Amino acid sequence: MNKFHVFLICTPEMGNLIPLVQFARLLTTRDPRFSATVLIITVEERHIVKSYVKSQATSAVDDDRITFVYLPTVDPPSPDQYTGTLGYLSLFIEKHKPHVRNVILDLMEAGYSDSMSDSVRVAGLFVDMFCTSMIEVARQLGVPCYLYFASPASFLGFMLNYPALEAQLATEFVDSGTELFVPRDSSTEFTIPSFANPLPHFVLPSSVLRRGQGQDGYLWYLRHARKYKEVNGIIVNTFQELEPFAIRSISGSGTPPVFPIGPVLDLVGPVQWYPDRTHQEYIMKWLDDQPPSSVVFLCFGSMGSLGGPQVKEIAIGLERTRFRFLWSIRKPSTGKVDLPDEYANIEEVLPDGFLDRTVGIGLVCGWVPQVTILAHQAIGGFVSHCGWNSVLESLWYGVPIATWPLYAEQQMNAFELVKELGLAVEVRLDSRKEFTNLVSGNELGRALKRLMDGGDEARRKVKEMKEKARMSVMENGSSYNSLGSLIQELVDLLVIELFK
């Protein structure tokens, strides 16, 4: 056997798709015997996903080791099958199982019909955290299945422990009168093996805390988490030097082998594929005119947005501190699968006269090429939603973070960065985009001063982690070696299967 092929599929969101594609590139570049097919779930409302896939397919024209296949469209799940976004998404993904099976089976039959000296063997199917329904497809076809986990090892530890934790949550949590349930005793903390410190309830994911009528997100989390131990191995986009405690805690004890291979990043970023080049060029030119490490960058990710009252409070905080700033503002989405959009008139959500009063020290814009901006020498701090891709990008470029989580596991990421690793300063650990508990302008201002003027210890640690991140992916680095172990396992499993 001299040719191996893998299939990869993920939740149709940019934060899941980009690290998955970069992993496919990493694998096929490291070992030329491997080729890959990335299976794309089509969501018509997400045009940015289409632009990204088109650019990646174009760039792969001269590299036949990676192909992109759009799966046939499916009807959305019936409303009587789910009550929340995660349920809708999970069922929508599950409806693609027959199409995934057919694509893999076609290659298996074609590859096995070739001569042994030139055959192509399917080495594995890689699925992300919400595509666990595809594990059954791999099992039916006799193909090894791996979980590609694009979040930190600390959150993987939470998910692996969630089935045991769920019994405690179900009995101790009560309706708070808001959408989120809270423990009967407000001092209740949770012991999660992947965290060195007890975890306060307010940093658990919103889907886990929503337990009222018409909310099924916590049940879908539970369903996915239970299937994590059914895979052959778990690939995590992290590195040993960043999360040694968490990685050690999830290794062994009945857990599939864990392969920390990160940071897996798209360092070119959207500069090559986002359609508005003029907008990007203007932003970069503005940064070129700013002093080194003087600009605080505020950006909340491809799915992040804030309401009008919160936008006004941010403006107040920025104006009072007088730090130079680059601020990306997005309009909140309206549907279950829609992404945030651009404001037709950005002034309508800002305080009157704000743009005039901050001219020369600040730039307010819509969508931005985040990784390109973080690489710029003018950036001195990053107010971030703490999505894991954003965290890894900031560490790669040595930019300290002020934590402002919004959704998913971001509150737990913020807790880890501030309380466990000392790599960030806190705006909030428990902010959530769906509630009106505003971060005041004064509160933001205090955090910005710690970030830009007083965060020397965090800044020092971030600079050290920048070097460790780069060393980890170099030859003989921890992540380099972990990827090598994964490749060897994929090959060994095929050899074992061949000689059965």
C-alpha positions in Angstrom: 0.0 0.0 0.0 1.4 3.4 -1.0 -1.6 5.7 -1.1 -3.9 6.6 1.7 -7.0 8.7 1.7 -9.0 10.4 4.5 -12.4 12.1 4.6 -13.2 15.1 6.7 -16.6 16.7 7.7 -17.5 19.4 10.1 -20.2 21.7 11.3 -20.8 24.3 8.5 -19.4 27.2 10.3 -16.2 29.1 9.6 -14.7 28.5 13.0 -15.1 24.7 12.4 -14.3 24.6 8.7 -11.0 26.6 8.6 -9.1 24.5 11.2 -10.4 21.3 9.6 -9.1 22.3 6.1 -5.8 23.4 7.6 -5.5 20.0 9.3 -6.1 18.3 6.0 -3.3 20.4 4.5 -1.0 19.7 7.4 -1.6 15.9 7.1 -1.1 15.7 3.3 1.9 18.0 3.4 3.6 16.0 6.2 3.1 12.7 4.4 2.7 12.8 0.6 1.2 9.3 0.7 -2.0 10.8 2.0 -4.7 12.6 0.1 -7.9 14.1 1.5 -11.5 14.9 0.7 -13.3 17.7 2.6 -17.0 17.1 2.6 -19.0 20.4 2.6 -22.5 20.7 4.1 -24.3 23.4 2.1 -26.1 26.2 4.0 -27.4 28.7 1.5 -27.5 31.5 4.0 -23.7 31.3 4.7 -22.2 32.9 1.6 -18.9 33.5 3.3 -18.5 29.7 3.7 -19.0 29.3 -0.1 -16.4 32.0 -0.8 -13.9 30.3 1.5 -14.4 26.8 -0.1 -14.2 28.3 -3.6 -10.9 29.9 -2.8 -9.5 26.8 -1.2 -10.5 24.6 -4.2 -8.9 27.1 -6.5 -5.7 27.2 -4.6 -5.6 23.3 -4.7 -5.9 23.1 -8.5 -2.2 22.2 -8.7 -2.3 20.0 -5.6 -4.4 16.9 -6.2 -4.0 15.8 -2.6 -7.0 17.8 -1.3 -10.4 17.9 -3.0 -13.7 19.5 -1.9 -17.0 17.8 -2.4 -20.3 19.5 -1.8 -22.8 17.1 -0.4 -26.3 17.1 -2.0 -28.7 19.4 -0.3 -31.2 18.0 2.2 -34.5 19.2 3.6 -34.3 20.9 7.0 -35.4 18.9 10.0 -39.0 19.1 11.0 -39.7 21.7 13.8 -41.3 19.0 16.0 -37.9 17.3 16.2 -36.0 20.0 18.0 -36.5 23.2 20.1 -33.2 25.0 19.8 -30.4 25.9 17.4 -28.1 23.0 18.4 -30.9 20.5 17.9 -31.7 21.9 14.5 -28.0 21.8 13.5 -27.4 18.3 14.8 -30.4 16.9 13.0 -29.5 18.8 9.8 -26.0 17.3 9.8 -27.4 13.8 10.6 -29.6 14.0 7.5 -26.4 14.0 5.4 -25.4 10.5 6.5 -26.5 8.6 3.4 -24.6 11.1 1.2 -21.4 10.8 3.2 -21.7 7.0 3.1 -22.1 7.1 -0.7 -19.1 9.4 -1.3 -16.8 7.2 0.9 -18.1 4.0 -0.6 -17.5 5.2 -4.1 -13.8 5.8 -3.4 -13.4 2.5 -1.5 -14.8 0.5 -4.4 -12.7 2.3 -6.9 -9.5 2.1 -4.8 -9.8 -1.5 -4.0 -10.4 -2.5 -7.6 -6.9 -1.2 -8.6 -3.7 -3.3 -8.5 -2.2 -3.7 -5.0 0.9 -1.6 -6.1 -1.3 1.4 -7.0 -4.3 1.1 -4.7 -5.8 3.8 -2.6 -7.0 2.8 0.8 -9.4 4.8 3.0 -7.5 5.5 6.1 -10.1 7.3 8.2 -13.1 9.6 8.6 -12.5 12.7 10.7 -15.6 14.3 12.2 -15.9 17.4 14.4 -17.6 17.8 17.8 -21.2 18.1 16.4 -20.9 15.6 13.6 -20.9 12.5 15.8 -23.8 11.0 13.9 -21.2 10.2 11.2 -19.4 7.8 13.5 -22.1 5.2 12.6 -21.3 5.7 8.9 -17.6 4.9 9.5 -18.6 1.9 11.6 -20.9 0.5 8.8 -18.1 0.9 6.3 -15.3 -0.5 8.5 -13.4 2.7 8.4 -11.5 4.1 11.4 -13.2 7.3 12.8 -11.5 10.1 14.6 -12.8 13.2 16.4 -11.2 16.4 15.2 -11.7 18.8 18.2 -11.2 22.4 17.2 -11.7 23.6 20.8 -9.2 23.4 23.7 -8.3 20.3 25.6 -9.9 21.8 28.7 -13.3 21.8 27.0 -12.7 18.3 25.6 -12.2 17.2 29.2 -15.5 18.9 30.2 -17.3 17.1 27.3 -15.8 13.7 28.3 -16.9 14.3 31.9 -20.3 15.8 31.0 -22.3 12.5 31.1 -21.2 12.1 34.7 -21.7 15.7 35.5 -25.2 15.8 34.0 -26.8 14.0 37.0 -25.5 16.7 39.3 -26.7 19.5 37.1 -30.1 17.9 36.7 -30.7 17.7 40.5 -29.0 20.9 41.7 -30.0 23.4 39.1 -33.3 25.4 39.3 -35.0 28.0 37.2 -33.6 31.4 37.9 -36.4 33.3 36.2 -34.2 34.0 33.2 -33.5 31.5 30.4 -30.6 30.1 32.3 -30.9 27.7 35.3 -28.6 28.2 38.3 -27.6 26.0 41.3 -29.7 26.2 44.4 -26.5 27.2 46.3 -24.9 30.1 44.5 -21.5 29.1 45.8 -21.7 25.7 44.0 -18.6 24.9 42.0 -17.8 21.9 39.8 -14.8 19.7 39.7 -13.8 19.0 36.1 -10.6 16.9 35.8 -9.3 19.0 32.9 -9.3 22.2 35.0 -6.9 22.7 37.9 -9.4 25.0 39.7 -13.0 24.4 40.5 -15.3 25.7 37.8 -18.0 28.2 38.8 -21.4 27.5 37.3 -21.6 30.8 35.4 -18.8 29.7 32.9 -20.7 26.6 31.8 -21.9 26.8 28.1 -25.4 28.4 27.7 -26.7 25.3 26.1 -25.9 23.3 29.3 -27.6 25.9 31.5 -30.7 26.2 29.4 -33.0 23.6 30.9 -36.5 25.1 30.8 -39.4 24.1 28.6 -38.6 24.3 24.9 -34.8 24.0 25.5 -33.0 20.8 24.4 -29.5 22.1 23.9 -28.2 20.4 27.0 -29.6 17.0 25.8 -27.8 17.4 22.5 -24.5 18.2 24.2 -25.0 15.0 26.2 -25.8 13.0 23.1 -22.6 14.2 21.3 -20.4 13.8 24.4 -21.4 10.2 25.0 -20.2 9.3 21.5 -16.7 10.8 21.9 -15.5 7.6 23.4 -16.6 5.6 20.4 -13.9 7.0 18.1 -10.4 5.5 17.4 -8.7 8.7 18.5 -9.2 12.4 19.3 -7.1 15.1 17.5 -7.1 18.4 19.4 -6.1 21.8 18.1 -3.8 22.6 21.0 -0.3 21.9 22.1 1.4 20.3 25.1 3.1 23.5 26.3 -0.1 25.5 26.4 -2.4 22.9 28.1 -0.2 20.4 29.9 -2.6 19.9 32.8 -5.7 19.4 30.6 -4.0 17.1 28.1 -2.6 15.0 30.9 -6.0 14.7 32.6 -7.8 13.4 29.5 -5.1 10.9 28.4 -5.9 7.3 29.4 -8.7 6.0 31.7 -10.7 4.6 28.8 -10.4 7.7 26.6 -9.4 7.1 23.0 -5.8 8.2 22.2 -5.4 12.0 22.2 -3.2 13.7 19.7 -2.5 17.4 20.4 -1.2 18.7 17.0 -1.8 22.5 17.2 -1.7 25.3 16.8 -3.4 24.5 13.4 -3.9 28.0 11.9 -4.7 29.6 8.6 -2.0 32.3 8.8 -2.8 33.7 5.3 -6.4 34.2 6.4 -9.2 35.7 4.4 -7.0 38.3 2.6 -7.0 35.9 -0.4 -10.7 35.2 -0.6 -12.8 37.9 1.1 -14.4 39.9 -1.8 -13.9 43.4 -0.4 -10.1 43.9 -1.0 -10.4 47.8 -0.9 -11.8 47.6 2.6 -8.9 45.4 3.8 -6.3 47.6 2.2 -7.7 50.7 3.9 -7.5 49.0 7.3 -3.9 47.9 6.8 -2.9 51.3 5.6 -4.4 52.9 8.7 -2.5 50.4 10.9 0.7 51.2 9.1 0.4 54.8 10.3 0.1 53.8 14.0 3.0 53.4 16.6 4.0 49.8 17.5 1.8 48.0 20.1 -0.4 51.1 20.5 -3.7 49.9 19.1 -6.3 47.8 20.9 -8.2 45.6 18.5 -11.9 44.7 19.3 -13.4 41.8 17.3 -15.9 39.1 18.2 -15.5 36.5 15.5 -17.4 35.4 12.4 -20.5 34.7 14.5 -20.1 37.4 17.1 -22.2 40.5 17.3 -23.6 42.8 20.0 -26.8 44.8 20.4 -27.1 48.6 20.1 -27.0 49.4 23.9 -23.8 47.3 24.3 -22.2 49.0 21.3 -22.8 52.4 22.8 -21.2 51.3 26.1 -18.1 50.1 24.2 -17.9 53.5 22.5 -18.1 55.3 25.8 -15.3 53.1 27.2 -13.1 53.7 24.2 -13.6 57.4 24.1 -12.8 57.8 27.8 -9.6 55.8 27.8 -8.3 57.5 24.6 -6.4 54.4 23.5 -6.0 53.9 19.8 -8.4 51.3 18.6 -9.6 49.3 15.7 -13.2 48.1 16.3 -15.1 45.6 14.2 -18.9 45.9 14.5 -21.3 43.4 13.1 -25.1 43.5 12.9 -26.8 40.7 14.9 -28.1 37.7 12.9 -31.8 37.1 12.5 -32.2 33.4 11.9 -31.0 30.1 13.2 -28.2 29.7 10.6 -27.7 33.3 9.4 -24.3 34.9 10.2 -23.9 38.5 11.4 -24.0 41.1 8.6 -22.7 44.6 7.9 -24.5 47.7 9.0 -25.7 49.8 6.1 -24.9 52.9 8.2 -22.6 52.2 11.1 -23.2 55.6 12.7 -26.8 54.6 13.5 -25.6 52.3 16.4 -22.9 54.7 17.7 -23.3 57.6 20.1 -23.9 60.9 18.3 -20.6 62.5 17.2 -18.5 59.5 18.3 -16.7 59.1 15.0 -15.9 62.8 14.9 -14.5 62.9 18.4 -12.3 59.9 17.9 -11.0 60.7 14.4 -7.3 60.1 14.2 -7.1 57.7 17.1 -9.7 55.1 16.2 -11.1 53.2 13.2 -14.6 51.6 13.2 -15.3 49.1 10.5 -17.4 46.0 9.7 -15.9 42.6 8.9 -12.1 42.4 9.2 -9.3 40.0 8.2 -8.5 39.1 11.9 -5.4 37.0 11.6 -3.7 39.6 9.3 -4.5 42.4 11.8 -3.2 40.4 14.8 0.1 40.0 12.8 0.5 43.7 12.5 3.1 45.4 14.7 0.7 48.2 15.7 -1.6 45.8 17.6 -0.9 45.9 21.3 -4.0 44.1 22.7 -7.0 42.1 21.6 -10.6 42.3 23.1 -11.8 38.9 22.0 -14.8 36.6 22.3 -12.3 33.9 23.2 -13.2 31.5 20.3 -10.4 29.0 20.3 -9.1 29.9 16.8 -8.9 33.5 17.9 -7.0 32.5 21.1 -4.5 30.5 19.1 -4.0 33.3 16.5 -3.3 35.8 19.3 -0.8 33.6 21.0 0.9 32.8 17.7 1.5 36.6 17.3 2.1 37.3 21.0 -0.9 39.6 21.4 -2.5 39.6 25.0 -6.2 39.2 25.2 -9.0 40.9 27.3 -11.7 38.3 27.6 -15.3 39.0 26.5 -16.9 35.6 25.8 -20.3 35.4 24.0 -21.4 31.8 23.3 -20.6 28.1 23.1 -17.5 27.2 25.3 -16.1 30.7 25.2 -16.8 31.4 28.9 -14.8 28.3 29.8 -12.0 29.4 27.4 -11.9 32.8 29.1 -11.8 31.1 32.6 -8.8 29.0 31.5 -6.9 31.9 30.0 -7.4 34.2 33.0 -7.6 31.8 36.0 -5.6 28.8 34.9 -2.9 30.1 32.5 -2.5 33.8 33.3 -2.5 34.6 29.6 -5.3 37.2 29.6 -6.9 40.0 31.5 -10.6 39.9 32.3 -13.4 42.1 30.9 -15.9 39.4 31.9 -15.8 35.6 32.2 -19.6 35.2 32.2 -20.9 37.6 29.5 -23.4 36.1 27.0 -24.6 37.7 23.9 -28.3 36.8 24.5 -28.7 38.7 27.8 -28.9 42.4 28.6 -26.4 42.5 31.5 -24.3 45.1 29.8 -20.6 45.6 30.2 -20.4 49.3 31.1 -18.1 51.7 29.5 -16.3 52.2 32.8 -15.9 48.4 33.2 -14.4 48.1 29.7 -12.2 51.1 30.3 -10.7 49.5 33.4 -10.0 46.3 31.5 -8.4 48.2 28.6 -6.0 50.0 31.0 -5.0 46.6 32.5 -4.5 45.2 29.0 -2.6 48.1 27.5 -0.8 49.7 30.5 -0.9 47.2 33.4 -0.9 43.7 32.0 2.9 43.2 32.1 2.7 39.7 33.6 0.1 38.5 31.1 2.0 40.2 28.3 5.2 38.4 29.4 3.5 35.0 29.5 2.0 35.6 26.1 5.3 36.4 24.6 6.8 33.2 26.1 3.8 31.2 24.8 4.3 32.7 21.3 7.8 31.1 21.2 6.5 27.8 22.6 3.7 27.6 20.0 6.2 28.0 17.1 8.6 25.5 18.6 5.8 22.9 19.0 5.1 22.6 15.3 8.8 22.5 14.2 10.6 19.3 13.6 10.8 17.3 16.8 8.4 19.7 18.6 5.6 18.3 20.7 2.8 18.8 18.1 5.1 17.7 15.2 5.7 14.4 17.0 2.1 14.0 17.9 1.1 14.3 14.3 3.7 11.7 13.4 2.2 9.3 15.9 -1.3 9.9 14.4 0.0 9.1 10.9 1.7 6.0 12.0 -1.5 4.8 13.7 -3.5 5.4 10.6 -1.1 3.4 8.5 -0.8 0.6 11.1 -4.6 0.2 11.3 -4.7 -0.3 7.6 -1.9 -2.9 7.6 -3.7 -4.8 10.4 -7.0 -4.7 8.4 -5.2 -5.9 5.2 -3.8 -9.0 6.9 -6.9 -10.0 8.8 
